Amino acid sequence: MYNNPGQQIQQFFTRGGNPATIVFIVSYVVTWFLHTAMGEASPVRYLAFSSPVPFLWTIATWAMVAIGSPLTLLFSIFVAAWVYGSLERSWGTRNFLGFFFATAAITAISTWLGGRLLGIPVLLADPWVALAPSTVAWAMLNRNEPVGLFFGMAQVPGIWLAAISSVFVWYIVGPPFLGLFALAGSVAAWWYVQHGRFKLFVLTKRSSKPPSTARFRPETREQVTQKSWNPLRWWKERQQRKKLEEMFRRSGFTDEDES
């Protein structure tokens, strides 16, 4: 179902229902251009989370900032439209925003504490780090779905995305120890999916039918609710009913006799 991420992105822009995701993507583009054009003088510095004394609001706003190479921005937009859009459509905008900013705050606070303990300066303004908790949540909810990586050249189970995004966070924030503190948001996302409001339903081979609350299964719901309008089947059932009615009529019994 998720073999073609490009098709998912196309549906994201055409089908709607992703207001928060669109805002985040626009924010990535705007902040990237401001930082590229103005450098350290850009207002982006008031949105990024940095030590030793960060602005209070930056524990949430840093996740809406993008700095780095153009390639980083391009792939960040691609993954954001895919992962953010999927979660927002499934959970609803309000629930998704709560999850997004909660995991962003957890990541910022944990990384700041790690920086204080290790005596290392902290800077959070990378979209890949912001994407990690949502990617982990999406991967846990779709752990067995095949996902095409490198433009479909390789397919891996969805759960692999959780491991890949965690490695990215660890490397971007700073190995060997500071990056571990930055994984707190991803751990919180894992906990939320496993034990929070949205449970993880794993379909095993022993399952006779999927649970009614299984997510990302529109085709399954359609098969359950959609009626069959096969004219041959309808005609066959009609003839069988007429035959049973004729047999009952010839038998001489009536409803009064049965009572």
N, C-alpha and C positions, 0 to 999 in steps of 0.2 A: 504493500500500500504506500510505502514511503520510499520506493525505489527511485523516484524521480523528484528530488527536491526542487528542481526548476519549475515543475508543474505546480508544486505547492505554493511557490512564490507568486506565480501568475494568478492562481486562485485567490491569494491573499489580497492583491490589488484590485481584483475584479468583483469579489463577492462582498467585501466590506466586513463590518463587525469587529474592526480592530482599531478603535480610536486611540487607545493608549499606545499601541505598537507603532502607529504612524507618528505620534508625537515623539516617541523615543528615537525613531529613525531620523526624523527632521532635526532633532536635537544633536544627534551624532554628526550630521552633515554640517550644521551651522557652527557648532563648537570647533569642529576640525578646521573649517575655513577660517574662522576667527583666529585660532591659534597659529595656523600656517601663515596668515597674512600679518599678524601683529606680534607674534612671539610672546615674550614674557609680559608685554604691556596689554595683552588681550584680557577681557573680563572673564575669560575661562578660568583664570587662577582663583577667582572667588567661588567657583563651583567645584573645583577639584579638591580632593581630600589630601591634605599634606600636614606633616608634623613640622615643628614640635607642638604648636598650638593651632589646631585646625578650627575653622569656623564651624559652629554647631550644625548649621543646615547642610554642610558638605557631607555629613554621614549618609545623606540620601541623594544629593545632587551629583555626587561624583559618578554615579552609575549612568548619568545621562551625558557624560563628557567623552569625547573621542579625540585623542591625540596620537600621532604616529605617522606611519607611511600611508600613501593613498591605497596601497594594497590592503593594509589593515582595515581602513575605513570600508572598502568595497566588500570584503568578506564579512565584516561585522554587520553591515546592512543586510547582506544575504542571510546570515544565520539569525539575525534579529527578526526579520520578516517571517522566517520559517518557524523558529522556536517560540518567540513572543506571541506571534499571531495564533499559533496552534493552542497555546495555553489560554490566551485571552478568549478565544472563541469557545473553548471548552468550559472554562471556569467562570467566565463573565468578567467584565472589565474591573469591577470593584474588587473582587477576590484576587484577580491577578495583580492589581496595583498594590494591594496589601502585602501579598507575597513578595513582589518585586522589591519594594522599599524596605520591608522587614529584613530580607536576606542581604540587601545592600548595607543596611545599618549594622547588621551582625558582622559582615565582612570588614567594614571600616573600623569598628570598635576593636575587634579581635586583632586586626593588623596593627592598629595603633598601640595596643597593649604589647604586642610582640616587638614592635619597634622600640618601645620604652625599655623593655627588659633586655633587649640585645644591644641597645645604643645605636640603632640604625635609623636613618631618616626614612619616612614613609611618604609615598606619593601614589595615590589611586586616581587614575584618570584614563584607564585603558578599557575600551569596550569589551575586550575578550574576558577580562576579569568580571565585569558586570554581567556578561552573558552566562557565566559559568553556573550559578545556582539554577537559573531557568533551564539550561541545557541538561543539568543533572536531573531535574524534575521531569522534563520531557523524556529523557532516556529511561528513567525508572518506570514511567507509565507505559512506555513502548519498548520494553527491554528485549522482546523477542522479534520485533519488527525489523526486517532487513532495510538498511539505510545505505544509499549510494554515496560514497565518498569520492573525492577527486573527479567530480563531474560524471559520476556513475561508473568509473573505471574499476572500483572495488566496492564490494558490498560487505557490510559487517552488521552484527546485531546491534539494535539500538542502545543496549547497555554499554557498548564500547564508547559511546559519545561521552558518558559520564567520566570514564577514566581519562579520555583524551583531553577533555576540558579541564580536569583537575590538574593534569600535568602542565598544561598551558599556564594556569594560574600560578602554580608553584614556581615555574621558570620565570614568568614575567615579573612577579612581585619580588622575588629574590631567593634563590637557593643559598645554602641548604636549609635554613631554619625559618627565616621570615616568611617565605612562601607557604610554609605549613600553617602559619597563623591565618593567612588569607583564605584558607580552605574552609573556615568556619561557616561561611555562608552556604557553601555547597553541602556541607554536612547538615545544616539546618534544612536545606531543601530536601535532602534524602529523608530526614526524619519526618518532614511534613507529608511527603508522599506515602511513607510507610505507616505512620501512626497518626497523622493529622486528619483533616476533614476529608480529603480525597484518598481513599484506600487504593492500594495496588492490587489489581486482580491478575493473577498469573494463571493462564489457561494451560493445564497439563494434558497429557495424552489420555489420562483416565477420566477427564471431564466429559460428560455426555453432552452438555450444552453450555455455552458461555453464560456468565451471570448477566442479569438484566441491566446492571449498572456498568457493564464494560464500556470503556471509552474508546473513541476513535473507531467505531464500527457502524458507520451509517448504512453500509450495504446489508449488515445483519438485521438492523431494525427494519429496513425496507422489506426483507424477505419475510419477516414475521407479520407485518401489518398489511402488506399488499395482497389483495385478493386475486384469485385466478379467474381470468375471463376467456379461457379456452373454449371456443364454441363447440368443439367436438365433445369435450368433457361435459359441458352443459347439456347437450343433446342426449348423451348417454344416461346421465342422471335423470333427466326428464322421462325418458322411456322406461327406466327402472321404476320410477314412482308410479307411472301409469299402469305398469304391469302389476305392481303390488295392489293398487286400488282395484283393478279388474278382478284379481284373485280374491280379494276380500268381498267384493260385491257378489261374485258367484258362489261364495261359500254359504250365503244365506244368513250369516250372522249380522247383528246390528249392535250399536252401542248400548241399547237397552238390554240385549241379551247378556252382554258382558257384566252389566251391573246386577 
